[in-house]
Amino acid sequence: MTNTDNTPAVELTEPRALATEDGVDLLLPPETPRDVLEMFVASCNIGQCDCDTTFVSKITGVELFEQPGHLRVHITGAVTPDEVLSEMVSSAPQLSSPQS
């Protein structure tokens, strides 16, 4: 599978979610806590995250990529950017607020 990122190499200051052909790219600021993000991605991949079960059932895979100016989490499945941002706020609030 080829992973391409069509987002500009601009440093993000808050999370963004963009629709892709096969799911959603969640873009996070580079100062997002890596340990929390890696745990979030791992738990999503095994279906043991704190997300709503209906949302989890729509996901087929989650991958983390480090890119210029941001971190990218590619979520494969029948989810929308709004759903991803909403679930992130409720299940991993430490990822949704800017870090100081």
C-alpha positions as CSV (number, residue, x, y, z in Angstrom):
1,M,0.0,0.0,0.0
2,T,1.4,3.4,-0.9
3,N,1.0,6.1,1.7
4,T,0.9,9.5,0.3
5,D,0.2,12.7,2.1
6,N,-1.4,15.5,0.0
7,T,-1.4,18.0,2.8
8,P,1.0,21.0,2.7
9,A,4.1,20.9,4.8
10,V,2.8,23.5,7.2
11,E,3.2,23.1,10.9
12,L,-0.2,22.5,12.6
13,T,-1.3,24.0,15.8
14,E,-4.5,22.0,16.3
15,P,-5.9,18.7,15.1
16,R,-7.4,18.5,11.6
17,A,-9.2,15.6,9.8
18,L,-9.3,15.2,6.1
19,A,-11.3,12.7,4.0
20,T,-9.2,10.3,1.9
21,E,-10.2,7.7,-0.7
22,D,-10.2,4.9,1.9
23,G,-10.9,6.7,5.2
24,V,-9.6,9.8,7.0
25,D,-6.2,11.4,7.7
26,L,-6.0,12.8,11.2
27,L,-3.3,15.5,11.3
28,L,-1.9,16.5,14.7
29,P,0.7,19.1,15.8
30,P,4.2,17.7,16.1
31,E,4.2,18.4,19.9
32,T,1.3,15.9,20.4
33,P,2.4,13.5,23.1
34,R,4.0,10.6,21.1
35,D,3.4,7.9,23.8
36,V,-0.3,8.8,24.1
37,L,-0.6,8.8,20.3
38,E,1.1,5.5,19.9
39,M,-1.1,3.9,22.6
40,F,-4.2,5.4,20.9
41,V,-3.2,3.9,17.5
42,A,-2.3,0.5,19.0
43,S,-5.6,0.2,20.9
44,C,-7.6,1.3,17.9
45,N,-5.9,-1.5,15.8
46,I,-7.0,-4.2,18.2
47,G,-10.4,-2.7,18.9
48,Q,-9.7,-1.9,22.6
49,C,-9.9,1.8,22.5
50,D,-12.4,4.0,24.3
51,C,-14.3,4.9,21.1
52,D,-17.9,4.2,20.6
53,T,-18.4,0.6,19.4
54,T,-20.3,1.7,16.3
55,F,-17.4,3.9,15.3
56,V,-14.8,1.1,16.0
57,S,-16.7,-1.3,13.9
58,K,-16.3,1.0,10.9
59,I,-12.4,1.0,11.2
60,T,-10.3,-1.5,9.3
61,G,-6.9,-0.1,10.2
62,V,-4.9,2.7,11.8
63,E,-1.3,3.8,11.0
64,L,0.9,6.6,12.3
65,F,3.2,8.6,10.2
66,E,5.6,11.4,11.1
67,Q,5.7,14.2,8.5
68,P,7.1,17.7,8.1
69,G,5.2,20.0,10.5
70,H,2.8,17.4,11.8
71,L,2.0,13.8,12.7
72,R,-0.5,11.9,10.5
73,V,-2.8,9.1,11.6
74,H,-4.3,7.4,8.6
75,I,-7.6,5.7,9.6
76,T,-8.9,3.2,7.0
77,G,-12.6,2.5,7.0
78,A,-16.1,4.0,6.5
79,V,-15.6,7.0,8.8
80,T,-15.9,10.7,8.3
81,P,-13.6,13.5,9.4
82,D,-16.3,14.8,11.8
83,E,-16.6,11.4,13.4
84,V,-12.9,11.0,13.9
85,L,-12.6,14.4,15.5
86,S,-15.6,13.8,17.7
87,E,-14.3,10.4,18.9
88,M,-10.8,11.8,19.5
89,V,-12.2,14.5,21.8
90,S,-14.2,12.0,23.8
91,S,-11.8,9.1,23.9
92,A,-8.4,10.8,23.9
93,P,-8.8,14.4,25.0
94,Q,-5.1,14.8,25.6
95,L,-4.6,14.5,21.8
96,S,-7.1,17.2,20.9
97,S,-5.8,20.1,22.9
98,P,-2.6,22.0,22.0
99,Q,0.3,21.1,24.3
100,S,2.4,23.8,25.9
